[in-house]
Amino acid sequence: MKFSVCTDALFGGMNTADAIQKCAALGFEAIEFWVWSSKDMKAVKEAADAAQIKIAGFCTKNMVLTDPSERNAYLEGLSESIEVAKAAGAGILISQVGPDTGLPRQEQYESIIEGLWAAAPLLKGTGITLAIEPLNLLYDHAGYFLSSSSEGFKIIKEVGCANIKILFDIYHQQITEGNIINNIRDNMEYIAHFHAAGHPGRHELTESELDYRYIFNEIDKLNFNGYTGLEYFPLQKPEIGLETLKRTV
């Protein structure tokens, strides 16, 4: 299992370059974060290179696909994000699909499909994968459109682009639908990236109803070569939780 530490979640408020140094000192090989546009990406890349840490990925600039009137802004933001990802050496761009606009659900679904079809040529030949993320509605993202991985996989299959896949967030899917292992096994070819956090609370993985040792072992058996992003809000010093995780999973 290859881990990527989400610095914005675990080291919120800390300069990303400083968080990179902490992750390197703990022996992690990759980091990720949320918003790139608020960061000095040149400094982030220099810090990652100096620490010999990979920047696994980050979020796209705009993330609304449910509303056709936002499509041009989405695609412009994606184009810009692709260039930033190339310079950073990142292989994953994370995207949400946007809020439920209140229009008929099928219309919003079709808008997502059409937006991703338009995104596909931008990604071709870049070596970068756009990872669409379903999120839970119960605790963290009320009003979001896409919650279940099953609907997410349906979208990916319909889009039919090798560079557009799912970000499977184990925490969000435990809340939304459970059946974690079988959903992963049945759809591994459509998953580009994982996220993990403990539930309840979205805290340390070792304090959770989820058996992450078992889950990660099962993912390893499927020969997944991507990263699993550690995206949680620590209750203790981040270094303590990360060290505990390395010893126990």
C-alpha positions as CSV (number, residue, x, y, z in Angstrom):
1,M,0.0,0.0,0.0
2,K,1.4,3.4,-1.1
3,F,0.2,6.2,1.2
4,S,-0.1,9.9,0.3
5,V,-0.6,12.3,3.2
6,C,-3.1,15.0,2.6
7,T,-1.2,17.9,4.1
8,D,-4.2,20.3,4.1
9,A,-6.2,17.9,6.3
10,L,-3.5,16.7,8.7
11,F,-1.4,19.8,8.9
12,G,-4.0,22.4,8.3
13,G,-2.6,26.0,8.6
14,M,0.9,24.8,8.2
15,N,3.0,25.9,5.2
16,T,2.9,23.1,2.7
17,A,6.7,23.0,2.3
18,D,7.0,22.6,6.1
19,A,4.4,19.8,6.0
20,I,6.3,18.1,3.3
21,Q,9.4,18.0,5.5
22,K,7.4,16.5,8.3
23,C,6.0,13.8,6.0
24,A,9.5,13.0,4.7
25,A,10.9,12.7,8.2
26,L,8.2,10.2,9.0
27,G,9.1,8.1,6.0
28,F,6.2,8.8,3.7
29,E,6.8,8.8,0.0
30,A,4.0,11.1,-1.3
31,I,1.7,14.0,-0.3
32,E,-1.4,15.5,-1.7
33,F,-3.5,18.6,-0.9
34,W,-6.7,20.3,-1.9
35,V,-6.5,23.8,-3.5
36,W,-3.4,24.4,-5.6
37,S,-4.3,28.0,-6.6
38,S,-3.7,29.4,-3.1
39,K,-0.2,27.8,-2.9
40,D,3.2,28.8,-4.2
41,M,3.4,25.8,-6.4
42,K,7.0,26.5,-7.4
43,A,8.0,26.4,-3.7
44,V,5.9,23.3,-3.1
45,K,7.6,21.5,-6.0
46,E,11.1,22.5,-4.8
47,A,10.3,21.3,-1.3
48,A,9.0,18.0,-2.6
49,D,12.1,17.5,-4.8
50,A,14.4,18.3,-1.9
51,A,12.6,15.9,0.4
52,Q,12.4,13.3,-2.4
53,I,8.6,13.1,-2.0
54,K,6.1,12.8,-4.8
55,I,3.2,15.1,-5.2
56,A,0.5,12.5,-5.9
57,G,-2.3,14.9,-6.7
58,F,-4.6,17.8,-5.8
59,C,-8.0,19.2,-6.7
60,T,-9.0,20.8,-10.0
61,K,-9.6,24.6,-10.0
62,N,-13.4,24.4,-10.6
63,M,-15.7,21.6,-9.7
64,V,-19.2,22.0,-11.0
65,L,-20.4,19.6,-13.6
66,T,-24.1,19.4,-12.7
67,D,-24.8,22.8,-14.2
68,P,-24.2,23.2,-18.0
69,S,-23.8,26.9,-17.6
70,E,-20.6,26.2,-15.5
71,R,-19.1,23.9,-18.1
72,N,-16.8,26.4,-19.8
73,A,-15.4,27.5,-16.4
74,Y,-14.9,23.8,-15.4
75,L,-13.0,23.0,-18.6
76,E,-10.9,26.2,-18.3
77,G,-10.0,25.3,-14.7
78,L,-9.2,21.8,-15.7
79,S,-6.9,22.9,-18.5
80,E,-5.1,25.2,-16.1
81,S,-4.9,22.4,-13.5
82,I,-3.5,19.9,-16.0
83,E,-0.6,22.3,-16.7
84,V,0.0,22.7,-13.0
85,A,-0.1,19.0,-12.4
86,K,2.4,18.4,-15.2
87,A,4.8,20.9,-13.7
88,A,4.3,19.3,-10.3
89,G,4.7,15.7,-11.5
90,A,1.3,14.8,-10.2
91,G,-0.7,12.0,-11.7
92,I,-4.1,12.6,-10.2
93,L,-6.5,15.6,-10.4
94,I,-9.4,15.2,-7.9
95,S,-12.8,16.6,-8.9
96,Q,-16.2,16.8,-7.3
97,V,-19.2,17.0,-9.6
98,G,-21.0,19.9,-7.9
99,P,-24.2,20.5,-6.0
100,D,-27.6,19.1,-6.7
101,T,-29.1,22.1,-8.5
102,G,-32.7,21.1,-8.0
103,L,-33.3,20.3,-11.6
104,P,-34.4,16.8,-12.5
105,R,-31.7,14.3,-11.5
106,Q,-31.4,12.9,-15.0
107,E,-30.7,16.3,-16.5
108,Q,-27.9,16.8,-14.0
109,Y,-26.6,13.3,-14.6
110,E,-26.5,14.0,-18.4
111,S,-24.7,17.3,-17.7
112,I,-22.0,15.5,-15.8
113,I,-21.6,13.0,-18.7
114,E,-21.4,15.7,-21.3
115,G,-18.9,17.7,-19.2
116,L,-16.6,14.7,-18.8
117,W,-16.8,13.9,-22.5
118,A,-15.6,17.4,-23.1
119,A,-12.9,16.9,-20.5
120,A,-11.6,13.7,-22.1
121,P,-9.6,15.3,-25.0
122,L,-7.9,17.6,-22.5
123,L,-6.5,14.6,-20.5
124,K,-5.5,12.5,-23.5
125,G,-1.8,11.9,-23.6
126,T,-1.0,13.8,-20.4
127,G,-0.5,10.8,-18.1
128,I,-2.9,12.5,-15.7
129,T,-6.1,10.9,-14.5
130,L,-9.2,12.9,-13.5
131,A,-10.6,11.2,-10.3
132,I,-14.3,12.0,-9.7
133,E,-15.3,11.8,-6.0
134,P,-18.6,10.6,-4.5
135,L,-19.1,12.2,-1.0
136,N,-21.5,11.4,1.9
137,L,-24.5,13.6,2.3
138,L,-25.3,12.6,5.9
139,Y,-22.4,14.3,7.8
140,D,-20.1,16.3,5.5
141,H,-21.6,17.3,2.2
142,A,-25.3,17.9,2.3
143,G,-26.6,19.1,-1.0
144,Y,-23.9,17.4,-3.1
145,F,-25.1,15.5,-6.2
146,L,-23.0,12.3,-6.2
147,S,-23.0,10.2,-3.1
148,S,-22.8,6.5,-4.0
149,S,-19.9,4.8,-5.6
150,S,-22.3,2.7,-7.7
151,E,-23.6,5.8,-9.5
152,G,-20.1,7.0,-9.8
153,F,-19.0,3.8,-11.5
154,K,-22.0,4.0,-13.8
155,I,-20.9,7.5,-14.8
156,I,-17.3,6.4,-15.5
157,K,-18.4,3.4,-17.6
158,E,-20.7,5.6,-19.7
159,V,-18.0,8.2,-20.2
160,G,-15.6,5.5,-21.3
161,C,-12.3,7.4,-21.0
162,A,-9.2,5.7,-19.5
163,N,-8.1,9.0,-18.0
164,I,-11.3,9.5,-16.0
165,K,-12.0,7.3,-13.1
166,I,-13.3,7.3,-9.5
167,L,-11.7,8.5,-6.3
168,F,-13.0,5.9,-3.9
169,D,-13.2,7.5,-0.4
170,I,-13.5,4.6,2.0
171,Y,-14.8,6.9,4.8
172,H,-17.5,8.5,2.6
173,Q,-18.6,5.1,1.2
174,Q,-18.8,3.5,4.6
175,I,-21.4,6.2,5.5
176,T,-23.2,6.1,2.2
177,E,-23.5,2.5,1.3
178,G,-21.0,0.2,3.2
179,N,-20.2,-3.1,1.4
180,I,-16.7,-1.6,1.0
181,I,-14.7,-4.7,-0.1
182,N,-17.1,-6.0,-2.6
183,N,-17.6,-2.6,-4.2
184,I,-13.9,-2.2,-4.6
185,R,-13.3,-5.8,-5.9
186,D,-16.1,-5.4,-8.5
187,N,-14.9,-2.1,-9.8
188,M,-11.1,-2.0,-9.3
189,E,-10.4,-1.1,-12.9
190,Y,-12.4,2.1,-12.5
191,I,-10.6,3.3,-9.4
192,A,-7.7,5.8,-9.7
193,H,-7.2,6.8,-6.1
194,F,-8.4,6.0,-2.6
195,H,-9.0,8.2,0.4
196,A,-9.2,7.0,4.0
197,A,-10.3,8.3,7.4
198,G,-11.7,6.8,10.5
199,H,-15.4,6.6,11.1
200,P,-17.2,7.9,13.1
201,G,-15.6,11.4,13.2
202,R,-13.2,11.4,10.2
203,H,-10.2,11.1,12.5
204,E,-7.3,8.7,12.8
205,L,-7.7,5.4,10.9
206,T,-6.7,3.3,13.9
207,E,-9.7,4.7,15.9
208,S,-12.5,3.5,13.6
209,E,-15.2,0.9,13.1
210,L,-13.4,0.2,9.8
211,D,-10.8,-2.5,9.9
212,Y,-8.2,-0.7,7.7
213,R,-5.6,-3.5,8.1
214,Y,-8.0,-5.9,6.4
215,I,-9.2,-3.3,3.8
216,F,-5.7,-2.4,2.7
217,N,-4.6,-6.0,2.5
218,E,-7.6,-6.7,0.2
219,I,-6.7,-3.7,-2.0
220,D,-3.1,-4.9,-2.2
221,K,-4.3,-8.3,-3.4
222,L,-6.0,-6.6,-6.3
223,N,-2.6,-5.2,-7.4
224,F,-3.6,-1.6,-7.1
225,N,-0.6,0.6,-8.0
226,G,-2.0,4.0,-7.1
227,Y,-2.0,6.0,-3.9
228,T,-4.2,5.9,-0.9
229,G,-4.6,9.4,0.5
230,L,-4.7,9.8,4.2
231,E,-7.3,12.5,4.5
232,Y,-8.5,12.9,8.1
233,F,-8.6,15.5,10.8
234,P,-6.3,14.3,13.6
235,L,-7.3,14.4,17.3
236,Q,-3.7,14.1,18.4
237,K,-0.4,15.5,17.0
238,P,-0.4,14.4,13.3
239,E,3.0,12.8,13.7
240,I,1.7,10.4,16.5
241,G,-1.3,9.2,14.4
242,L,0.9,8.7,11.3
243,E,3.5,6.7,13.2
244,T,0.8,4.6,14.8
245,L,-0.8,3.9,11.4
246,K,2.6,2.8,10.0
247,R,3.0,0.3,12.8
248,T,-0.5,-1.2,12.7
249,V,-1.6,-1.5,9.0
